[in-house]
Amino acid sequence: MRKLFEMRKTLTYILFIALLTGSCQKREQDDNFLSEDFEGITSTDQLFPDDDSRWSFYQQTESVNSISLDTTHEHGGAQCLKIYAKASGEGASKSDLARNHLFFKKGETVIFSAWYYIETTGSLDYLFLFDLEENAAIGAGPGLRFALEGKEGCLVVERKKMLQGTLRQDESSKVAFPTNQWVNLQIEVKLEQKKKGYIKVWQDNALLIEESDIQTMPKDRLYFIQGTKGVYDNAQVGITANTHDNEMVLYVDDILLKKK
């Protein structure tokens, strides 16, 4: 009787592992590609289908923040997305598209590209444009955050939530992020929890940041980060944070996130 029980226990375990492996394989196949050109829709509600095949939700920290379809600043087609975020005040004003259930794992190389049009004459200091994060059990979405730093806004890679330093352009040759025109942001990241990864950041095809032998994914750190799995499963595009005292209007179009 005991032998039969042990056989059933073993069989149950094997079936569980098979189901888990199959689920991971399906996630890996289905959730490592995202493309958005905002064409073929008449309402922003259509960006959030029930099957989660497009975007998961709109992240909005202030009631006046908003997204809308725009036909006056389109980049590659008939329309783009207009994003508004009020001045941040004491906190961070967020207004962005979020996609959950992604599956970019350690060892892979990820490519991101999007076109941005920032409509402002104010400071761009710490305007965040794109976040790639892991939903760790403990830790506030640790990962990579691509932001503009300084009054003119120069691209940086902030890794504060994963307890690593910010990556910046060379001081002698840094380039500001233009406003009131379309600008292409391109990113390539080798995903590693140890110092074996790399990051490259282009602005309008000019390579501005290139760092190798660095940590590009969060890993468990006692008291700070726990439950990491070596998988980026969340991405946010738009005004992922406006930390300055002036409102922001941003247009975004032709978004692409994929494995290399």
Summary of the structure (lengths in Angstrom):
residues: 260
radius of gyration: 20.2
end to end distance: 52.9
largest distance: 78.4
contacts: 843
relative contact order: 0.23
helix: 14%
strand: 43%
